Every structure is written in C-alpha cells, then in structure tokens.
C-alpha cells in the first residue's frame, strides 16, 4: 500500500497530466488507496460509489473513461461456484508498480 504523500503526488500528476474530471479523479484516488503493492484491487461499483460519494452511474462513467485513457484495466470476475454470478471486478492501475 502506498503512503499518503506518494499517493497524493500520483493523483495530482494523473489529474493534471490527463485532464481528469473530478469524478474520474475521485474514483482513481479510491482505487489507488485500495490497491495492493502490485497496483491491483477488487471493489464493487457500489463500494467505489460509496467511498467517492458519487452515484454508481457516475463511477461507471469514470471507470470507462480511465480505461480509455489507459490508466487502468478492468477484469470481470465471477464466483467460483456459479459461472454467471459476478464478483467484484479486479482493477489494475497502470501508474503503480
């Protein structure tokens, strides 16, 4: 997990370098703080929305935009016992490592 100063430095660099909107910056920050040492985390859209104090649809738009900008990759995951039951997505942040 990143220390707070390093995380804030990354967030500010990403925000200004990519011209992120506030909902994109907020979603990215939540994912960054939740990420492990490899830059990966698994949260539901609802969890991200709650932490961002944004709607689920706003978070979904932010994640799609962050993907298009190359800042993260989203991997769909499923529960082991049911092939169709969705689990929290895995997010891989491209700025960590």
Secondary structure, 3 states (H helix, E strand, C coil): CCCHHHHHHHHHHHHHHHCCCHHHHHHHHHHHHHCCCCCEEEECHHHHHHHHCCCHHHHHHHHHHHHHCCCEEEEEEECCCCCCCEEEEEEEECCCC
